[in-house]
Amino acid sequence: MENNRLCELLRIRYPVVQAPMNWVSGAALVAAVSNAGGMGTLGPNAGATAIETDVGLTGERLRNQIREARSLTTKPFAVNIAVGVGSGRQYSQRCVEVAIEEGVQVAVVSVGGPDVYTTALKDAGITVLHAVSTARHAKKAAEVGVDGVICEGFESGGHKGFTELTTFTLIPMVADAVTIPVVAGGGICDARGLLAAMALGADGVYMGTRFMVTRESNSHPSVKEAVVGGDDTCTTSLPKDMMLARDLKNRFTEKYLEMNAAAASPEELRGYLNEHSQFHAQAGGDAEGSEICCGQVAGLIKNVAGAEEVFQEIVGAMPSSVNRLTRNITVFL
Ligand SMILES: Cc1cc2nc3c(=O)[nH]c(=O)nc-3n(C[C@H](O)[C@H](O)[C@H](O)COP(=O)(O)O)c2cc1C
């Protein structure tokens, strides 16, 4: 815990945050990660078994997930607030209210600006980590008063901005832009990745895809199998309305990219997406015909492990990774 300011800020043992994942990161995964010494994060639709459009019910489901996670761990964990735009904002607003009512300790705020919820969350005593994909946005988040920034590179699974900045270039730029703790995500799943992120200036790491492929995640077994089967070129990037999404290549991505190349209208693309959404893959098990958000790091993941094993592997491999690094850089010392 000592000497690492992210661990101190979040009151965790290891500087590893499990990134929020829509449909995937529910109470069981979150508690397993927090019990293992990291920080688990409840994602949107955690605990849902059907698509829910009622704002009130969405809030109550989050409340139940928070309470379930609390029954499984005494350690701190986070809730994802995906800010959203337009009518999507009513869901995040309700989730903020529930997080405050339930006394959640940490919020991971993503998909929107830091000026929307930071003050309300901080006034309620909640530690705020804000996800960004540029140094400029990191600076803005720090100015608004967040406690730490999460920078996500283009390698990351899921939805990002259009800048295509990779983790390797983004971390040092963000670390130079702010003085608050920096958490780095995108392409990290093991001790080597953690060391590299720290060498570049990060205080900790943010891992999604690695934790999607754990026994405790709510991801469907056929999706986990497909991700474990992925190689170094198994993902692709899809242009959507306001962002890019990194997904596992499958029949769904092939068709979507074909439609996009044939200049399909935004409505047609949205309609196709809705019919083949992550819900159908993660809850329904349609790993070929529906969207699976997935990072490039899938090519490094060879097994469906328990969350605790993921931590044991990182801790176990750390000495040899450090030795190798030290050996290679002694020429400079
Ligand atoms: C299946 C999946 C679902 C995701 N859903 C969300 C989400 O709901 N909210 C969010 O902020 N990020 C989401 N992400 C992005 C992750 O939080 C994180 O940025 C990313 O996984 C980090 O890169 P990595 O996959 O290389 O570890 C998702 C990622 C995956 C793989």
The ligand as an SDF file (V2000), in Angstrom:
LIG
                    3D

 31 33  0  0  0  0  0  0  0  0999 V2000
  -16.6000   -6.1700  -23.0350 C   0  0  0  0  0  0  0  0  0  0  0  0
  -16.2170   -4.7580  -22.7340 C   0  0  0  0  0  0  0  0  0  0  0  0
  -17.2040   -3.8680  -22.3590 C   0  0  0  0  0  0  0  0  0  0  0  0
  -16.8660   -2.5450  -22.0430 C   0  0  0  0  0  0  0  0  0  0  0  0
  -17.8450   -1.7030  -21.5770 N   0  0  0  0  0  0  0  0  0  0  0  0
  -17.4940   -0.4770  -21.0990 C   0  0  0  0  0  0  0  0  0  0  0  0
  -18.4550    0.3620  -20.4540 C   0  0  0  0  0  0  0  0  0  0  0  0
  -19.6100    0.0000  -20.3120 O   0  0  0  0  0  0  0  0  0  0  0  0
  -18.0480    1.5580  -19.9520 N   0  0  0  0  0  0  0  0  0  0  0  0
  -16.7460    1.9910  -20.1060 C   0  0  0  0  0  0  0  0  0  0  0  0
  -16.4100    3.0820  -19.6410 O   0  0  0  0  0  0  0  0  0  0  0  0
  -15.8250    1.2340  -20.7350 N   0  0  0  0  0  0  0  0  0  0  0  0
  -16.1630    0.0160  -21.2100 C   0  0  0  0  0  0  0  0  0  0  0  0
  -15.2120   -0.7990  -21.7870 N   0  0  0  0  0  0  0  0  0  0  0  0
  -13.8310   -0.2980  -21.8570 C   0  0  0  0  0  0  0  0  0  0  0  0
  -13.0600   -0.7220  -20.6140 C   0  0  0  0  0  0  0  0  0  0  0  0
  -13.6070   -0.1100  -19.4770 O   0  0  0  0  0  0  0  0  0  0  0  0
  -11.5470   -0.3900  -20.7200 C   0  0  0  0  0  0  0  0  0  0  0  0
  -11.3750    0.9260  -21.1790 O   0  0  0  0  0  0  0  0  0  0  0  0
  -10.7910   -1.3210  -21.6450 C   0  0  0  0  0  0  0  0  0  0  0  0
  -11.2610   -2.6390  -21.5130 O   0  0  0  0  0  0  0  0  0  0  0  0
   -9.2930   -1.2790  -21.3480 C   0  0  0  0  0  0  0  0  0  0  0  0
   -8.5440   -1.9230  -22.3410 O   0  0  0  0  0  0  0  0  0  0  0  0
   -8.2430   -3.5160  -22.3780 P   0  0  0  0  0  0  0  0  0  0  0  0
   -9.5050   -4.1390  -22.8600 O   0  0  0  0  0  0  0  0  0  0  0  0
   -7.1150   -3.6140  -23.3290 O   0  0  0  0  0  0  0  0  0  0  0  0
   -7.8860   -3.9540  -20.9960 O   0  0  0  0  0  0  0  0  0  0  0  0
  -15.5270   -2.1070  -22.1390 C   0  0  0  0  0  0  0  0  0  0  0  0
  -14.5400   -3.0110  -22.5510 C   0  0  0  0  0  0  0  0  0  0  0  0
  -14.8700   -4.3250  -22.8410 C   0  0  0  0  0  0  0  0  0  0  0  0
  -13.7670   -5.2770  -23.2350 C   0  0  0  0  0  0  0  0  0  0  0  0
  1  2  1  0
  2  3  1  0
  2 30  2  0
  3  4  2  0
  4  5  1  0
  4 28  1  0
  5  6  2  0
  6  7  1  0
  6 13  1  0
  7  8  2  0
  7  9  1  0
  9 10  1  0
 10 11  2  0
 10 12  1  0
 12 13  2  0
 13 14  1  0
 14 15  1  0
 14 28  1  0
 15 16  1  0
 16 17  1  0
 16 18  1  0
 18 19  1  0
 18 20  1  0
 20 21  1  0
 20 22  1  0
 22 23  1  0
 23 24  1  0
 24 25  2  0
 24 26  1  0
 24 27  1  0
 28 29  2  0
 29 30  1  0
 30 31  1  0
M  END
$$$$
